[in-house]
Amino acid sequence: MRQVKPLGLFGNHASQSIFSSSADDIKALSEHIPAPERARVAEYLKAAPVIIALMGYSEDVVGNRFAVTGGTAIQSDGTYYWRRDTAEYVLHYGTGLPRPFIEHGAARQWKAPTLTNEEIMDIDDFFMSLRRRG
């Protein structure tokens, strides 16, 4: 079982209605990623594989600028995990992400790793263990 770390507020795999309660915290992180860097960071986030595909529709909880089909799905690069809509917050608001993640992505030159099916299943097992613990 491969353990992965939550990507700050975006590692919250709660429902959209619960995630909405973090709107003020997310808004406070706006403009932390400079405009020239946003596309690279967002592309990295988008390129990582989906570990847990969830149906649904997430809407921007900060300024209603976007909506994402399957936005509460969970993606991972094998080290961190985040909601699928995280990239949109980075693109639209420059929403800050934890420094260790920024250093991790920059060290990879913002190229998301390709995970094997076995690695994806190991990460999925980690989430199943969290679910069993409650």
C-alpha positions in Angstrom: 0.0 0.0 0.0 1.5 3.3 -1.1 0.7 6.2 1.2 0.3 9.7 -0.3 0.0 13.1 1.4 -2.9 15.5 1.1 -2.2 18.6 -0.9 -3.2 21.1 1.7 -6.9 22.2 1.5 -7.2 20.4 -1.8 -6.4 17.0 -0.2 -9.9 17.2 1.3 -11.9 14.4 -0.3 -15.1 15.5 1.3 -18.3 16.3 -0.7 -18.6 19.5 -2.5 -21.0 20.9 0.1 -18.4 20.3 2.9 -15.5 21.5 0.7 -17.5 24.8 0.2 -16.9 25.6 3.9 -13.2 26.1 3.0 -14.0 29.0 0.6 -12.6 31.7 2.9 -9.4 29.7 3.5 -9.0 29.1 -0.3 -9.6 32.8 -1.1 -6.9 33.8 1.4 -4.4 31.8 -0.7 -5.2 33.7 -3.9 -2.4 35.3 -5.8 0.3 33.2 -4.1 1.4 31.6 -7.4 2.7 34.2 -9.9 0.7 34.4 -13.1 3.7 33.2 -15.3 3.9 30.0 -13.3 0.2 29.1 -13.0 -0.1 27.2 -16.3 2.8 24.9 -15.6 1.6 24.0 -12.1 -2.0 23.6 -13.3 -0.9 21.3 -16.2 1.0 19.1 -13.7 -2.1 18.8 -11.6 -4.3 18.0 -14.5 -1.8 15.4 -16.0 -1.6 13.2 -12.9 -3.8 10.1 -13.1 -7.2 9.9 -11.5 -7.1 7.5 -8.5 -10.7 7.7 -7.5 -13.2 8.7 -10.1 -16.2 10.4 -8.7 -19.3 11.5 -10.5 -20.5 14.9 -9.7 -20.1 18.6 -10.6 -17.9 20.9 -8.5 -18.3 24.7 -8.7 -15.8 27.3 -7.9 -16.4 28.2 -4.2 -14.4 31.4 -4.3 -15.7 33.5 -7.2 -17.9 31.3 -9.4 -15.5 31.5 -12.4 -15.6 27.8 -13.3 -17.2 24.4 -12.8 -15.6 21.0 -13.3 -17.4 17.8 -14.1 -16.0 15.2 -11.8 -14.2 17.9 -9.9 -14.3 16.0 -6.6 -12.4 13.1 -8.1 -9.0 12.4 -6.6 -5.7 12.6 -8.6 -2.2 11.8 -7.5 1.4 12.0 -8.6 2.4 9.1 -6.3 3.5 11.5 -3.5 0.6 13.9 -3.0 -3.1 13.7 -3.8 -5.7 16.4 -4.6 -9.2 17.1 -5.9 -9.5 17.3 -9.7 -10.7 20.9 -9.6 -7.4 22.1 -7.9 -5.8 23.0 -11.2 -8.7 25.5 -11.9 -8.1 27.3 -8.6 -4.4 27.6 -9.5 -5.2 28.9 -13.0 -8.0 31.3 -12.1 -6.7 32.6 -8.7 -3.1 31.7 -8.4 -4.1 29.8 -5.3 -1.1 28.9 -3.2 -0.1 25.3 -2.5 2.1 24.0 0.2 5.8 24.8 -0.2 7.0 21.1 -0.1 4.6 20.4 -3.1 5.9 23.4 -5.0 9.5 22.2 -4.4 8.5 18.6 -5.4 6.9 19.7 -8.7 9.7 22.1 -9.5 12.3 19.4 -9.0 10.4 17.3 -11.5 10.3 20.3 -13.9 6.5 20.2 -13.6 6.2 17.0 -15.5 3.8 14.6 -13.8 5.0 11.1 -13.5 3.3 8.2 -15.3 2.0 5.8 -12.7 1.6 2.1 -13.5 -1.7 0.4 -12.9 -0.1 -1.4 -9.9 1.0 1.9 -8.4 -2.5 3.4 -8.9 -4.0 0.3 -7.2 -1.5 0.7 -4.3 -2.6 4.3 -3.8 -6.3 3.2 -4.1 -5.6 0.6 -1.3 -4.3 3.5 0.8 -7.6 5.4 0.4 -9.6 2.2 1.1 -7.6 1.8 4.4 -8.5 5.4 5.3 -12.2 4.7 4.6 -12.1 1.6 6.8 -10.6 3.6 9.7 -13.5 6.1 9.3 
